[in-house]
């Protein structure tokens, strides 16, 4: 008769562990911008990290919309083998001054389309690098709404904006946090590389796209992964301990 509660306890432990992993899974599948922060007023190189969250379809296109309420005068894509980048520009309602020059248009969207034979397959991810600048000084973040297209026709819209005090939306838009520039930063990007001023918006590769710190890219995902693993191990460890105690007590009583 003692085996029934033991089996139930084991089932509860396994269910709890599976639930934790299931709930944590979607957090790892977001389209994100990495690193997630840069200094106001400077230039930076970022990667749009795109995980494939489908078990049966592959990602073949990514569209990233750039904010025109805080236009970026210099936008350059780094060539990526197997992918074709297309840059769209929009006329600004009000010109902006960049290094003493008037800028009347800015990049409003970048689209990466997979060439024949190229895809982000299930269980894989891809990073799309862009250099940006100068970053605004009157905002603490930039939101990049993105659309992820699969080869079965499905489109995932990563466009929801997070709000303070509310749970994270199901499909959050990638966000670049902007921090106050430290004294002496000048126009260097957030990784310490010096970026030359640019008067217009660009869509070609650039020396602005300096190599980003791999630790910055992986830190967020690593922390989340370790957190989930710790919770799961804790749940299973507790269950195993209780099972062992029950068996010991049961053996003593017999």
N, C-alpha and C positions, 0 to 999 in steps of 0.2 A: 504493500500500500504506500510505502514511502517513495516509490519510484515515480508516481504520478506528479507530486509537487516538484520533484527534482526535474522532471522533463519540462514541466511548465516554466520553471525558473530559467532553464536553459533556453527555451523558446523565446521568453521575454527578453533575455540578454541579447540573443542574436537579432531579434526584431529591432531592439533599440539601436544596436550597432548599425544595422542596415539603414535605419531611418536617418541616423546622423550622416552617413555617407551620402544618402540620397539627397538630403537637404543641402549638404555642402557642395555637391556636384555642380549645380547651376552657377555657383559663385566662381567656379574655375573656368566656366565656359564664356564669360563675358568678353566682348571686344573691348580692349583697353588701350590707353596710350601710355607708353613707358619711355623714360621714367615719368612718374605721375606729377612731377613738380618742376618748375623752372623759375628763374628770377625775372621780375618785371623789367621791361625796358631793354632786355638783351636778346640774343639769338640763341636758339637751342636746336638740337637734333633729337627727334623722337621717333619711336616705332609704334605703329598701330599693330597690335598683336591680335591675330584672328585665329581662335581655336575652332576646329570643326566639331560641332556638337551633335551631328547626325550619325547614326550607326549605319546608314545605308546610302547616303548621298554625299557628294563632295562639293566643296566651295569653289566656285569658278569666277566670282566677281566680288569686289569690295568698292563701295562708294562712300567717301567721307566728305561731309559738308563742312566747310569752314565758316565761322561766324562773321557776318558782315557788319554786325553792330560794333565789333572791334576788329576791323580789317587788318590783315597782315600784308605788308608791302612786299616782303620777300618770302616766297614759298618755292622750295625746290625738292624734287623727288630723286631718290637714289635709284639708279637702274637695278632691276631685279630680274635675273634670268627666268624666262618662261612667262613673264607678265608684261603687259603693255599698259603704261600709265598715260591717262588723258587728263589734261588740266583745263578746267573751264573758268573763265574770268567774268566778273560782273562789274558794271559801271557803278561807281559810288555816288550816292546822293549828295555827299559833301566830300570834296577832296581832303586828303590828310597830308600833313607835312612830315616828310621823312628826310632827315639830314639836310634840311633847307629846300627840298624839292617837293613839288606838288605831285601827289599820286592820285590819279582819277579812277583807277580800277584795281581790283584785287581778286585773287583766286577765291572762288566760291565753292568749287567742288573738285575733288580728285577721284578718278575712277581707275581702278586696276582690274584689267580683264585677263584671264588666263589664256595663254596661247594653247594651240592644239597639243594635247598630251600632258598638259600641266593642270594641277588641281591641288587642293588641300583635302586629302583623303580622310576618312574617319580615323580618329585617334591621332591626328596630326594638327599642327598649327603653323602659321606663317607670320612673319613680321614685315611690314611695309614701312620703309624709313623716309622721313621728310625732315627738311630743315625749315625752321620758321623764324620770323622776326621782322622788325623788332616787336617784341611782345608788349602789349599795352601796360600802361602804368596806372590806369584808373579802374582796373578790375582785378578780382582775386582768383578768377578762373576763366578758362575757355572751354566751351562745350562743342564737341565735334560729333554731330549726329551721323550715324553710319548705317548703311544697308548691306547685308550679307546675302549673296545670292548663291543657291545650290544648283547643281546640274539637273535636278528633278523639277526645277521651276519654283521651289519654295524661296521666299524672301523673308529674312529676319530683320526687323527694323529696330536697331539699337538707337532709339531716339528719346526715350523717357528721361526727364531730368529729375535728379534726386532733390528732395526738399528737406530742410532741417527739421528734425523732430519726427520725421515719418520714415517708415521702412523703405529700404531700397527697392525701387521698381523692378519688375520682372525683366525688363529689357533696357537697362540703363545706358545712356549715351556715354561714350568715352569723355573724360574730363581731365584737363591739364590744370593743376593748381598753380597759381602764380604767387610768388613770395616776394617780399620787399628785397630789393637789390642791396647787397652789402657795399659799403664804401670802397671805391676803387675797382668795382666790377667793370665799369666802362661798358663796352659792347661785347664782352666775352660771353660765350654761351654757358649754359649751366654746367658743362663738363670741363670748363677751363680753356676751351679752344677759342681762338680769336676769330670773329666773323667779320668779314669786310662789309661795309655798308652797301645797300642795294636800293636804287631808287624805284625800280619797278617790280612787278610780281613775275615770278619765274616758275617754270615747270620742268627744268632740266636738272641734272645732277650738279652738286656743288661741294666746295670744300667746307661749307657750313656743316655738312653731314659728318661730323667727327664721330669717331667710335664712342658709343655710349658705354657706361659702366655696366658690365654683365651682372654685378652684384645688385645694382639698382633694379634691373629688369626682373631678376628672379626673387628678390626679397619678399615681395608681396605674396606671390604664389607659394613660396617655400613656407612662409609663416602660416598661411592658411592650411597648407597640407599638414604641417607638423601639429597644428592645433587639432585638426580633425583626427589625425592618427592618435594623438594623445587621448582624446575623448573616447574613441573606439576601444583603445587598449584598456583604458580605465574601466569602461563598462564590462568588457569581457573578463578583466582581471577580478572585478568584484564578484561577478557571477561564478567564476571558477572557485574563488575563495569560499563563497557561501556553499557551493556544492560539496567542496572538500569537508567543510565543517559539518554539513548534514550527514555525510557518509561516515565521518568519525563518530558523531553522536549515535548514529544508527548502529555502528559496530559495537560501541560500548554498551548499548541497551540490550543487545542480543545475548 
